[in-house]
Amino acid sequence: MARVVVDVMLKPEILDPQGQAIVGASDRLGFSGVREVRQGKRFEVEIDGEAGEAELAEVRRMAETLLANPVIEDFSLRVE
Amino acid sequence: MARVVVDVMLKPEILDPQGQAIVGASDRLGFSGVREVRQGKRFEVEIDGEAGEAELAEVRRMAETLLANPVIEDFSLRVE
């Protein structure tokens, strides 16, 4: 079994109100030096066998279809 | 400026219905070999200056207070 991590983040040009709310809250709670926060999703995908090229291509297709919205989100894959 | 990534995942013993729904959908869409999916949150925290020990301790405290629910979630930090 192999674990592939898929990180999904909003594209840089897309406004991130959740991230902005966290910066506001961190100021009020006294956390200093926080310039910006961006919130995204992390998926841990456990697949049968090794994570070879074919398996990674399959997870990439799955990310494009199920895990990310390619219009407003970017994603990256890595084997852990 | 430095970027600290905070990954927040449900504790292993906590049921992940979102992850289970994704496995079901991936089967129906013909993605083979997906054994399990766990969904979590990823935060990119931009901080002023370098990410030294003191700054990382601050982000860790912020993660414990604002970004994760320590009762049901684990988190990890890394500098990117």
Backbone of each chain as nested JSON, in Angstrom:
{
  "chains": [
    {"id": "A", "residues": [
      {"number": 1, "name": "MET", "atoms": {"N": [0.844, -1.19, 0.0], "CA": [0.0, 0.0, 0.0], "C": [0.887, 1.25, 0.0]}},
      {"number": 2, "name": "ALA", "atoms": {"N": [0.459, 2.268, -0.726], "CA": [1.236, 3.516, -0.775], "C": [0.298, 4.668, -0.422]}},
      {"number": 3, "name": "ARG", "atoms": {"N": [0.895, 5.76, 0.092], "CA": [0.081, 6.93, 0.428], "C": [0.487, 8.093, -0.466]}},
      {"number": 4, "name": "VAL", "atoms": {"N": [-0.501, 8.627, -1.162], "CA": [-0.275, 9.804, -2.004], "C": [-1.008, 10.973, -1.34]}},
      {"number": 5, "name": "VAL", "atoms": {"N": [-0.279, 12.079, -1.1], "CA": [-0.899, 13.261, -0.49], "C": [-1.24, 14.25, -1.594]}},
      {"number": 6, "name": "VAL", "atoms": {"N": [-2.489, 14.692, -1.602], "CA": [-2.947, 15.686, -2.581], "C": [-3.263, 16.972, -1.811]}},
      {"number": 7, "name": "ASP", "atoms": {"N": [-2.525, 18.02, -2.111], "CA": [-2.781, 19.327, -1.492], "C": [-3.539, 20.207, -2.481]}},
      {"number": 8, "name": "VAL", "atoms": {"N": [-4.658, 20.736, -2.037], "CA": [-5.509, 21.571, -2.899], "C": [-5.596, 22.966, -2.288]}},
      {"number": 9, "name": "MET", "atoms": {"N": [-5.186, 23.983, -3.045], "CA": [-5.245, 25.362, -2.551], "C": [-5.981, 26.235, -3.567]}},
      {"number": 10, "name": "LEU", "atoms": {"N": [-6.631, 27.293, -3.072], "CA": [-7.229, 28.258, -3.99], "C": [-6.128, 28.879, -4.854]}},
      {"number": 11, "name": "LYS", "atoms": {"N": [-6.445, 29.173, -6.109], "CA": [-5.481, 29.874, -6.96], "C": [-5.129, 31.218, -6.31]}},
      {"number": 12, "name": "PRO", "atoms": {"N": [-3.892, 31.694, -6.494], "CA": [-3.45, 32.918, -5.797], "C": [-4.373, 34.123, -6.039]}},
      {"number": 13, "name": "GLU", "atoms": {"N": [-4.952, 34.181, -7.236], "CA": [-5.767, 35.371, -7.554], "C": [-7.173, 35.306, -6.948]}},
      {"number": 14, "name": "ILE", "atoms": {"N": [-7.511, 34.171, -6.346], "CA": [-8.852, 34.017, -5.768], "C": [-8.853, 34.498, -4.31]}},
      {"number": 15, "name": "LEU", "atoms": {"N": [-9.811, 35.324, -3.963], "CA": [-9.928, 35.848, -2.59], "C": [-10.172, 34.686, -1.62]}},
      {"number": 16, "name": "ASP", "atoms": {"N": [-9.539, 34.75, -0.433], "CA": [-9.69, 33.668, 0.547], "C": [-10.281, 34.237, 1.844]}},
      {"number": 17, "name": "PRO", "atoms": {"N": [-11.602, 34.402, 1.914], "CA": [-12.21, 35.01, 3.107], "C": [-11.939, 34.22, 4.391]}},
      {"number": 18, "name": "GLN", "atoms": {"N": [-11.831, 32.886, 4.278], "CA": [-11.549, 32.091, 5.491], "C": [-10.16, 32.444, 6.021]}},
      {"number": 19, "name": "GLY", "atoms": {"N": [-9.22, 32.539, 5.111], "CA": [-7.866, 32.895, 5.516], "C": [-7.821, 34.277, 6.15]}},
      {"number": 20, "name": "GLN", "atoms": {"N": [-8.575, 35.203, 5.575], "CA": [-8.604, 36.574, 6.125], "C": [-9.231, 36.588, 7.523]}},
      {"number": 21, "name": "ALA", "atoms": {"N": [-10.254, 35.777, 7.705], "CA": [-10.91, 35.703, 9.032], "C": [-9.917, 35.167, 10.07]}},
      {"number": 22, "name": "ILE", "atoms": {"N": [-9.075, 34.232, 9.653], "CA": [-8.09, 33.669, 10.585], "C": [-7.055, 34.73, 10.955]}},
      {"number": 23, "name": "VAL", "atoms": {"N": [-6.625, 35.536, 9.98], "CA": [-5.663, 36.601, 10.293], "C": [-6.28, 37.568, 11.295]}},
      {"number": 24, "name": "GLY", "atoms": {"N": [-7.548, 37.943, 11.054], "CA": [-8.234, 38.853, 11.985], "C": [-8.302, 38.256, 13.39]}},
      {"number": 25, "name": "ALA", "atoms": {"N": [-8.671, 36.999, 13.478], "CA": [-8.791, 36.351, 14.796], "C": [-7.421, 36.246, 15.469]}},
      {"number": 26, "name": "SER", "atoms": {"N": [-6.401, 35.958, 14.665], "CA": [-5.058, 35.806, 15.275], "C": [-4.59, 37.137, 15.848]}},
      {"number": 27, "name": "ASP", "atoms": {"N": [-4.921, 38.248, 15.167], "CA": [-4.582, 39.57, 15.725], "C": [-5.281, 39.758, 17.067]}},
      {"number": 28, "name": "ARG", "atoms": {"N": [-6.577, 39.515, 17.088], "CA": [-7.375, 39.732, 18.326], "C": [-6.882, 38.834, 19.46]}},
      {"number": 29, "name": "LEU", "atoms": {"N": [-6.346, 37.661, 19.106], "CA": [-5.898, 36.745, 20.168], "C": [-4.432, 36.983, 20.537]}},
      {"number": 30, "name": "GLY", "atoms": {"N": [-3.838, 38.009, 19.902], "CA": [-2.499, 38.41, 20.314], "C": [-1.358, 37.674, 19.632]}},
      {"number": 31, "name": "PHE", "atoms": {"N": [-1.653, 36.989, 18.506], "CA": [-0.545, 36.345, 17.769], "C": [0.07, 37.409, 16.865]}},
      {"number": 32, "name": "SER", "atoms": {"N": [1.35, 37.665, 17.083], "CA": [1.972, 38.775, 16.33], "C": [2.655, 38.231, 15.071]}},
      {"number": 33, "name": "GLY", "atoms": {"N": [2.816, 39.087, 14.098], "CA": [3.633, 38.77, 12.933], "C": [2.977, 37.913, 11.87]}},
      {"number": 34, "name": "VAL", "atoms": {"N": [1.656, 37.66, 11.982], "CA": [0.982, 36.842, 10.957], "C": [0.56, 37.753, 9.82]}},
      {"number": 35, "name": "ARG", "atoms": {"N": [1.206, 37.615, 8.647], "CA": [0.96, 38.524, 7.512], "C": [-0.248, 38.046, 6.702]}},
      {"number": 36, "name": "GLU", "atoms": {"N": [-0.3, 36.742, 6.419], "CA": [-1.415, 36.237, 5.594], "C": [-1.621, 34.755, 5.897]}},
      {"number": 37, "name": "VAL", "atoms": {"N": [-2.874, 34.289, 5.762], "CA": [-3.18, 32.869, 5.921], "C": [-4.03, 32.436, 4.722]}},
      {"number": 38, "name": "ARG", "atoms": {"N": [-3.662, 31.318, 4.112], "CA": [-4.477, 30.74, 3.034], "C": [-4.91, 29.351, 3.497]}},
      {"number": 39, "name": "GLN", "atoms": {"N": [-6.197, 29.05, 3.364], "CA": [-6.692, 27.742, 3.81], "C": [-7.019, 26.879, 2.592]}},
      {"number": 40, "name": "GLY", "atoms": {"N": [-6.608, 25.592, 2.662], "CA": [-6.922, 24.668, 1.569], "C": [-7.266, 23.304, 2.135]}},
      {"number": 41, "name": "LYS", "atoms": {"N": [-7.234, 22.306, 1.256], "CA": [-7.593, 20.947, 1.661], "C": [-6.399, 20.018, 1.466]}},
      {"number": 42, "name": "ARG", "atoms": {"N": [-6.317, 19.034, 2.332], "CA": [-5.26, 18.008, 2.242], "C": [-5.949, 16.644, 2.212]}},
      {"number": 43, "name": "PHE", "atoms": {"N": [-5.596, 15.842, 1.195], "CA": [-6.154, 14.495, 1.095], "C": [-5.027, 13.479, 1.199]}},
      {"number": 44, "name": "GLU", "atoms": {"N": [-5.239, 12.47, 2.018], "CA": [-4.31, 11.344, 2.066], "C": [-5.003, 10.181, 1.366]}},
      {"number": 45, "name": "VAL", "atoms": {"N": [-4.475, 9.791, 0.216], "CA": [-5.096, 8.74, -0.602], "C": [-4.241, 7.477, -0.478]}},
      {"number": 46, "name": "GLU", "atoms": {"N": [-4.82, 6.443, 0.136], "CA": [-4.116, 5.159, 0.271], "C": [-4.487, 4.311, -0.945]}},
      {"number": 47, "name": "ILE", "atoms": {"N": [-3.469, 3.832, -1.693], "CA": [-3.75, 3.023, -2.882], "C": [-3.063, 1.666, -2.737]}},
      {"number": 48, "name": "ASP", "atoms": {"N": [-3.624, 0.668, -3.427], "CA": [-3.045, -0.68, -3.41], "C": [-1.709, -0.669, -4.147]}},
      {"number": 49, "name": "GLY", "atoms": {"N": [-0.762, -1.475, -3.649], "CA": [0.516, -1.629, -4.354], "C": [1.371, -0.382, -4.249]}},
      {"number": 50, "name": "GLU", "atoms": {"N": [2.382, -0.294, -5.14], "CA": [3.317, 0.828, -5.132], "C": [2.756, 2.025, -5.901]}},
      {"number": 51, "name": "ALA", "atoms": {"N": [3.317, 3.224, -5.626], "CA": [2.847, 4.436, -6.324], "C": [3.742, 4.675, -7.535]}},
      {"number": 52, "name": "GLY", "atoms": {"N": [3.534, 3.882, -8.573], "CA": [4.303, 4.067, -9.802], "C": [3.67, 5.144, -10.676]}},
      {"number": 53, "name": "GLU", "atoms": {"N": [4.214, 5.307, -11.907], "CA": [3.728, 6.358, -12.816], "C": [2.232, 6.188, -13.1]}},
      {"number": 54, "name": "ALA", "atoms": {"N": [1.83, 4.951, -13.359], "CA": [0.426, 4.709, -13.747], "C": [-0.504, 5.049, -12.579]}},
      {"number": 55, "name": "GLU", "atoms": {"N": [-0.088, 4.641, -11.361], "CA": [-0.937, 4.903, -10.191], "C": [-1.023, 6.41, -9.918]}},
      {"number": 56, "name": "LEU", "atoms": {"N": [0.116, 7.1, -10.085], "CA": [0.103, 8.551, -9.846], "C": [-0.781, 9.267, -10.862]}},
      {"number": 57, "name": "ALA", "atoms": {"N": [-0.747, 8.763, -12.109], "CA": [-1.598, 9.374, -13.144], "C": [-3.074, 9.186, -12.776]}},
      {"number": 58, "name": "GLU", "atoms": {"N": [-3.374, 8.042, -12.198], "CA": [-4.755, 7.749, -11.784], "C": [-5.182, 8.704, -10.66]}},
      {"number": 59, "name": "VAL", "atoms": {"N": [-4.303, 8.921, -9.69], "CA": [-4.633, 9.822, -8.573], "C": [-4.742, 11.253, -9.098]}},
      {"number": 60, "name": "ARG", "atoms": {"N": [-3.881, 11.588, -10.083], "CA": [-3.95, 12.948, -10.669], "C": [-5.322, 13.154, -11.315]}},
      {"number": 61, "name": "ARG", "atoms": {"N": [-5.768, 12.154, -12.084], "CA": [-7.094, 12.251, -12.731], "C": [-8.193, 12.369, -11.669]}},
      {"number": 62, "name": "MET", "atoms": {"N": [-8.049, 11.606, -10.602], "CA": [-9.028, 11.638, -9.502], "C": [-9.05, 13.035, -8.869]}},
      {"number": 63, "name": "ALA", "atoms": {"N": [-7.859, 13.625, -8.705], "CA": [-7.774, 14.973, -8.109], "C": [-8.487, 15.985, -9.002]}},
      {"number": 64, "name": "GLU", "atoms": {"N": [-8.249, 15.862, -10.313], "CA": [-8.876, 16.817, -11.255], "C": [-10.398, 16.673, -11.256]}},
      {"number": 65, "name": "THR", "atoms": {"N": [-10.886, 15.452, -11.024], "CA": [-12.325, 15.193, -11.136], "C": [-13.059, 15.346, -9.816]}},
      {"number": 66, "name": "LEU", "atoms": {"N": [-12.434, 14.815, -8.742], "CA": [-13.162, 14.683, -7.472], "C": [-12.678, 15.633, -6.378]}},
      {"number": 67, "name": "LEU", "atoms": {"N": [-11.367, 15.876, -6.354], "CA": [-10.813, 16.518, -5.151], "C": [-10.624, 18.034, -5.304]}},
      {"number": 68, "name": "ALA", "atoms": {"N": [-10.437, 18.494, -6.532], "CA": [-10.196, 19.934, -6.732], "C": [-11.153, 20.473, -7.79]}},
      {"number": 69, "name": "ASN", "atoms": {"N": [-11.421, 21.758, -7.714], "CA": [-12.197, 22.442, -8.748], "C": [-11.179, 23.221, -9.592]}},
      {"number": 70, "name": "PRO", "atoms": {"N": [-10.815, 22.67, -10.757], "CA": [-9.718, 23.278, -11.537], "C": [-9.966, 24.742, -11.922]}},
      {"number": 71, "name": "VAL", "atoms": {"N": [-11.211, 25.201, -11.824], "CA": [-11.484, 26.598, -12.202], "C": [-10.886, 27.548, -11.17]}},
      {"number": 72, "name": "ILE", "atoms": {"N": [-10.991, 27.204, -9.886], "CA": [-10.532, 28.132, -8.841], "C": [-9.425, 27.543, -7.961]}},
      {"number": 73, "name": "GLU", "atoms": {"N": [-9.085, 26.276, -8.175], "CA": [-8.093, 25.644, -7.297], "C": [-6.933, 25.038, -8.078]}},
      {"number": 74, "name": "ASP", "atoms": {"N": [-5.748, 25.059, -7.447], "CA": [-4.587, 24.335, -7.951], "C": [-4.364, 23.157, -7.006]}},
      {"number": 75, "name": "PHE", "atoms": {"N": [-3.737, 22.09, -7.509], "CA": [-3.406, 20.978, -6.594], "C": [-2.011, 20.458, -6.895]}},
      {"number": 76, "name": "SER", "atoms": {"N": [-1.442, 19.796, -5.906], "CA": [-0.135, 19.152, -6.113], "C": [-0.185, 17.775, -5.444]}},
      {"number": 77, "name": "LEU", "atoms": {"N": [0.597, 16.858, -5.973], "CA": [0.634, 15.473, -5.482], "C": [2.022, 15.162, -4.976]}},
      {"number": 78, "name": "ARG", "atoms": {"N": [2.13, 14.364, -3.942], "CA": [3.449, 13.812, -3.588], "C": [3.216, 12.476, -2.878]}},
      {"number": 79, "name": "VAL", "atoms": {"N": [4.192, 11.596, -3.021], "CA": [4.121, 10.286, -2.366], "C": [4.756, 10.42, -0.994]}},
      {"number": 80, "name": "GLU", "atoms": {"N": [4.082, 9.916, 0.007], "CA": [4.64, 10.009, 1.383], "C": [5.043, 8.647, 1.883]}}
    ]},
    {"id": "B", "residues": [
      {"number": 1, "name": "MET", "atoms": {"N": [10.06, 37.469, 4.784], "CA": [8.821, 36.725, 5.065], "C": [9.069, 35.222, 4.929]}},
      {"number": 2, "name": "ALA", "atoms": {"N": [8.409, 34.431, 5.79], "CA": [8.569, 32.977, 5.728], "C": [7.178, 32.342, 5.655]}},
      {"number": 3, "name": "ARG", "atoms": {"N": [7.154, 31.168, 5.065], "CA": [5.866, 30.455, 4.976], "C": [5.931, 29.181, 5.812]}},
      {"number": 4, "name": "VAL", "atoms": {"N": [4.971, 29.071, 6.735], "CA": [4.856, 27.866, 7.56], "C": [3.576, 27.143, 7.132]}},
      {"number": 5, "name": "VAL", "atoms": {"N": [3.701, 25.862, 6.789], "CA": [2.528, 25.077, 6.383], "C": [2.052, 24.274, 7.589]}},
      {"number": 6, "name": "VAL", "atoms": {"N": [0.764, 24.391, 7.896], "CA": [0.155, 23.631, 8.99], "C": [-0.837, 22.638, 8.372]}},
      {"number": 7, "name": "ASP", "atoms": {"N": [-0.547, 21.363, 8.554], "CA": [-1.461, 20.321, 8.07], "C": [-2.274, 19.791, 9.243]}},
      {"number": 8, "name": "VAL", "atoms": {"N": [-3.588, 19.804, 9.082], "CA": [-4.498, 19.35, 10.148], "C": [-5.29, 18.155, 9.63]}},
      {"number": 9, "name": "MET", "atoms": {"N": [-5.189, 17.02, 10.334], "CA": [-5.934, 15.828, 9.927], "C": [-6.72, 15.298, 11.123]}},
      {"number": 10, "name": "LEU", "atoms": {"N": [-7.836, 14.625, 10.837], "CA": [-8.572, 13.958, 11.909], "C": [-7.67, 12.894, 12.536]}},
      {"number": 11, "name": "LYS", "atoms": {"N": [-7.796, 12.692, 13.844], "CA": [-7.055, 11.617, 14.5], "C": [-7.446, 10.283, 13.854]}},
      {"number": 12, "name": "PRO", "atoms": {"N": [-6.52, 9.317, 13.794], "CA": [-6.795, 8.049, 13.084], "C": [-8.061, 7.342, 13.574]}},
      {"number": 13, "name": "GLU", "atoms": {"N": [-8.342, 7.473, 14.883], "CA": [-9.485, 6.728, 15.421], "C": [-10.829, 7.408, 15.134]}},
      {"number": 14, "name": "ILE", "atoms": {"N": [-10.78, 8.598, 14.567], "CA": [-12.019, 9.34, 14.282], "C": [-12.539, 8.966, 12.885]}},
      {"number": 15, "name": "LEU", "atoms": {"N": [-13.805, 8.624, 12.781], "CA": [-14.432, 8.277, 11.5], "C": [-14.363, 9.482, 10.553]}},
      {"number": 16, "name": "ASP", "atoms": {"N": [-14.091, 9.217, 9.254], "CA": [-13.994, 10.318, 8.292], "C": [-15.036, 10.108, 7.182]}},
      {"number": 17, "name": "PRO", "atoms": {"N": [-16.286, 10.525, 7.412], "CA": [-17.343, 10.283, 6.407], "C": [-17.051, 10.941, 5.06]}},
      {"number": 18, "name": "GLN", "atoms": {"N": [-16.381, 12.117, 5.071], "CA": [-16.052, 12.772, 3.79], "C": [-15.098, 11.884, 2.998]}},
      {"number": 19, "name": "GLY", "atoms": {"N": [-14.104, 11.365, 3.675], "CA": [-13.151, 10.491, 3.007], "C": [-13.836, 9.249, 2.445]}},
      {"number": 20, "name": "GLN", "atoms": {"N": [-14.767, 8.69, 3.219], "CA": [-15.492, 7.487, 2.762], "C": [-16.347, 7.807, 1.54]}},
      {"number": 21, "name": "ALA", "atoms": {"N": [-16.939, 9.0, 1.538], "CA": [-17.774, 9.398, 0.386], "C": [-16.909, 9.502, -0.871]}},
      {"number": 22, "name": "ILE", "atoms": {"N": [-15.688, 9.985, -0.698], "CA": [-14.785, 10.127, -1.853], "C": [-14.395, 8.745, -2.387]}},
      {"number": 23, "name": "VAL", "atoms": {"N": [-14.153, 7.801, -1.486], "CA": [-13.817, 6.443, -1.948], "C": [-14.992, 5.857, -2.745]}},
      {"number": 24, "name": "GLY", "atoms": {"N": [-16.202, 6.05, -2.217], "CA": [-17.384, 5.556, -2.934], "C": [-17.504, 6.188, -4.31]}},
      {"number": 25, "name": "ALA", "atoms": {"N": [-17.316, 7.491, -4.379], "CA": [-17.434, 8.187, -5.67], "C": [-16.335, 7.738, -6.627]}},
      {"number": 26, "name": "SER", "atoms": {"N": [-15.142, 7.537, -6.082], "CA": [-14.042, 7.148, -6.987], "C": [-14.31, 5.77, -7.585]}},
      {"number": 27, "name": "ASP", "atoms": {"N": [-14.912, 4.886, -6.789], "CA": [-15.287, 3.571, -7.345], "C": [-16.279, 3.755, -8.495]}},
      {"number": 28, "name": "ARG", "atoms": {"N": [-17.317, 4.529, -8.223], "CA": [-18.378, 4.711, -9.248], "C": [-17.822, 5.358, -10.513]}},
      {"number": 29, "name": "LEU", "atoms": {"N": [-16.785, 6.199, -10.342], "CA": [-16.235, 6.896, -11.523], "C": [-15.126, 6.067, -12.188]}},
      {"number": 30, "name": "GLY", "atoms": {"N": [-14.888, 4.867, -11.633], "CA": [-13.968, 3.955, -12.318], "C": [-12.51, 4.112, -11.929]}},
      {"number": 31, "name": "PHE", "atoms": {"N": [-12.226, 4.823, -10.799], "CA": [-10.826, 4.903, -10.36], "C": [-10.53, 3.634, -9.566]}},
      {"number": 32, "name": "SER", "atoms": {"N": [-9.553, 2.88, -10.045], "CA": [-9.308, 1.58, -9.391], "C": [-8.219, 1.714, -8.332]}},
      {"number": 33, "name": "GLY", "atoms": {"N": [-8.215, 0.812, -7.37], "CA": [-7.105, 0.702, -6.427], "C": [-7.088, 1.714, -5.303]}},
      {"number": 34, "name": "VAL", "atoms": {"N": [-8.183, 2.493, -5.129], "CA": [-8.196, 3.478, -4.029], "C": [-8.698, 2.775, -2.778]}},
      {"number": 35, "name": "ARG", "atoms": {"N": [-7.816, 2.575, -1.801], "CA": [-8.174, 1.8, -0.601], "C": [-8.868, 2.699, 0.421]}},
      {"number": 36, "name": "GLU", "atoms": {"N": [-8.295, 3.875, 0.674], "CA": [-8.882, 4.755, 1.691], "C": [-8.516, 6.201, 1.368]}},
      {"number": 37, "name": "VAL", "atoms": {"N": [-9.392, 7.142, 1.76], "CA": [-9.09, 8.568, 1.592], "C": [-9.402, 9.26, 2.92]}},
      {"number": 38, "name": "ARG", "atoms": {"N": [-8.477, 10.089, 3.379], "CA": [-8.726, 10.905, 4.58], "C": [-8.616, 12.364, 4.153]}},
      {"number": 39, "name": "GLN", "atoms": {"N": [-9.588, 13.174, 4.555], "CA": [-9.576, 14.588, 4.163], "C": [-9.244, 15.446, 5.374]}},
      {"number": 40, "name": "GLY", "atoms": {"N": [-8.359, 16.452, 5.162], "CA": [-8.014, 17.37, 6.246], "C": [-7.866, 18.77, 5.699]}},
      {"number": 41, "name": "LYS", "atoms": {"N": [-7.23, 19.619, 6.512], "CA": [-7.062, 21.022, 6.123], "C": [-5.576, 21.351, 6.006]}},
      {"number": 42, "name": "ARG", "atoms": {"N": [-5.295, 22.261, 5.093], "CA": [-3.909, 22.725, 4.914], "C": [-3.933, 24.25, 5.025]}},
      {"number": 43, "name": "PHE", "atoms": {"N": [-3.059, 24.782, 5.888], "CA": [-2.967, 26.235, 6.037], "C": [-1.563, 26.687, 5.641]}},
      {"number": 44, "name": "GLU", "atoms": {"N": [-1.504, 27.739, 4.845], "CA": [-0.223, 28.372, 4.542], "C": [-0.194, 29.682, 5.322]}},
      {"number": 45, "name": "VAL", "atoms": {"N": [0.685, 29.757, 6.309], "CA": [0.758, 30.928, 7.19], "C": [2.012, 31.724, 6.828]}},
      {"number": 46, "name": "GLU", "atoms": {"N": [1.799, 32.926, 6.303], "CA": [2.932, 33.796, 5.953], "C": [3.228, 34.664, 7.184]}},
      {"number": 47, "name": "ILE", "atoms": {"N": [4.494, 34.638, 7.653], "CA": [4.851, 35.436, 8.84], "C": [5.983, 36.384, 8.485]}},
      {"number": 48, "name": "ASP", "atoms": {"N": [6.068, 37.486, 9.24], "CA": [7.137, 38.465, 9.033], "C": [8.47, 37.854, 9.452]}},
      {"number": 49, "name": "GLY", "atoms": {"N": [9.537, 38.228, 8.731], "CA": [10.879, 37.794, 9.129], "C": [11.098, 36.313, 8.899]}},
      {"number": 50, "name": "GLU", "atoms": {"N": [12.129, 35.767, 9.56], "CA": [12.487, 34.353, 9.398], "C": [11.655, 33.463, 10.324]}},
      {"number": 51, "name": "ALA", "atoms": {"N": [11.603, 32.169, 9.997], "CA": [10.82, 31.225, 10.833], "C": [11.765, 30.557, 11.838]}},
      {"number": 52, "name": "GLY", "atoms": {"N": [12.137, 31.326, 12.862], "CA": [13.005, 30.77, 13.905], "C": [12.183, 30.021, 14.949]}},
      {"number": 53, "name": "GLU", "atoms": {"N": [12.862, 29.591, 16.032], "CA": [12.19, 28.804, 17.074], "C": [11.002, 29.559, 17.66]}},
      {"number": 54, "name": "ALA", "atoms": {"N": [11.223, 30.845, 17.951], "CA": [10.166, 31.633, 18.61], "C": [8.959, 31.757, 17.687]}},
      {"number": 55, "name": "GLU", "atoms": {"N": [9.234, 32.013, 16.405], "CA": [8.12, 32.194, 15.459], "C": [7.356, 30.877, 15.278]}},
      {"number": 56, "name": "LEU", "atoms": {"N": [8.1, 29.773, 15.221], "CA": [7.429, 28.466, 15.053], "C": [6.579, 28.135, 16.284]}},
      {"number": 57, "name": "ALA", "atoms": {"N": [7.089, 28.528, 17.466], "CA": [6.309, 28.283, 18.698], "C": [5.005, 29.086, 18.649]}},
      {"number": 58, "name": "GLU", "atoms": {"N": [5.092, 30.283, 18.078], "CA": [3.896, 31.146, 17.963], "C": [2.882, 30.511, 17.013]}},
      {"number": 59, "name": "VAL", "atoms": {"N": [3.36, 29.998, 15.892], "CA": [2.446, 29.37, 14.92], "C": [1.867, 28.081, 15.522]}},
      {"number": 60, "name": "ARG", "atoms": {"N": [2.696, 27.377, 16.318], "CA": [2.189, 26.149, 16.962], "C": [1.043, 26.493, 17.925]}},
      {"number": 61, "name": "ARG", "atoms": {"N": [1.235, 27.55, 18.693], "CA": [0.175, 27.985, 19.629], "C": [-1.073, 28.396, 18.841]}},
      {"number": 62, "name": "MET", "atoms": {"N": [-0.87, 29.085, 17.726], "CA": [-1.982, 29.516, 16.873], "C": [-2.726, 28.282, 16.323]}},
      {"number": 63, "name": "ALA", "atoms": {"N": [-1.961, 27.26, 15.932], "CA": [-2.586, 26.041, 15.394], "C": [-3.439, 25.363, 16.466]}},
      {"number": 64, "name": "GLU", "atoms": {"N": [-2.907, 25.31, 17.686], "CA": [-3.64, 24.666, 18.794], "C": [-4.923, 25.423, 19.132]}},
      {"number": 65, "name": "THR", "atoms": {"N": [-4.88, 26.769, 18.942], "CA": [-6.014, 27.598, 19.358], "C": [-7.018, 27.823, 18.241]}},
      {"number": 66, "name": "LEU", "atoms": {"N": [-6.481, 28.097, 17.025], "CA": [-7.354, 28.582, 15.941], "C": [-7.56, 27.578, 14.807]}},
      {"number": 67, "name": "LEU", "atoms": {"N": [-6.515, 26.804, 14.507], "CA": [-6.561, 26.049, 13.248], "C": [-7.003, 24.588, 13.44]}},
      {"number": 68, "name": "ALA", "atoms": {"N": [-6.753, 24.043, 14.612], "CA": [-7.098, 22.631, 14.825], "C": [-7.934, 22.485, 16.091]}},
      {"number": 69, "name": "ASN", "atoms": {"N": [-8.731, 21.429, 16.121], "CA": [-9.473, 21.088, 17.342], "C": [-8.721, 19.916, 17.982]}},
      {"number": 70, "name": "PRO", "atoms": {"N": [-7.915, 20.191, 19.019], "CA": [-7.034, 19.154, 19.579], "C": [-7.775, 17.91, 20.081]}},
      {"number": 71, "name": "VAL", "atoms": {"N": [-9.086, 18.02, 20.274], "CA": [-9.837, 16.856, 20.768], "C": [-9.933, 15.789, 19.677]}},
      {"number": 72, "name": "ILE", "atoms": {"N": [-10.149, 16.207, 18.425], "CA": [-10.366, 15.225, 17.347], "C": [-9.34, 15.336, 16.224]}},
      {"number": 73, "name": "GLU", "atoms": {"N": [-8.465, 16.337, 16.287], "CA": [-7.517, 16.527, 15.188], "C": [-6.071, 16.553, 15.672]}},
      {"number": 74, "name": "ASP", "atoms": {"N": [-5.171, 16.073, 14.801], "CA": [-3.725, 16.219, 14.992], "C": [-3.247, 17.239, 13.971]}},
      {"number": 75, "name": "PHE", "atoms": {"N": [-2.144, 17.93, 14.279], "CA": [-1.593, 18.831, 13.261], "C": [-0.078, 18.698, 13.22]}},
      {"number": 76, "name": "SER", "atoms": {"N": [0.498, 19.112, 12.098], "CA": [1.965, 19.135, 11.978], "C": [2.353, 20.44, 11.272]}},
      {"number": 77, "name": "LEU", "atoms": {"N": [3.538, 20.913, 11.579], "CA": [4.046, 22.18, 11.023], "C": [5.296, 21.899, 10.209]}},
      {"number": 78, "name": "ARG", "atoms": {"N": [5.492, 22.618, 9.122], "CA": [6.807, 22.595, 8.471], "C": [7.008, 23.934, 7.774]}},
      {"number": 79, "name": "VAL", "atoms": {"N": [8.276, 24.313, 7.652], "CA": [8.62, 25.565, 6.974], "C": [8.838, 25.244, 5.51]}},
      {"number": 80, "name": "GLU", "atoms": {"N": [8.221, 26.04, 4.665], "CA": [8.38, 25.79, 3.217], "C": [9.196, 26.866, 2.544]}}
    ]}
  ]
}
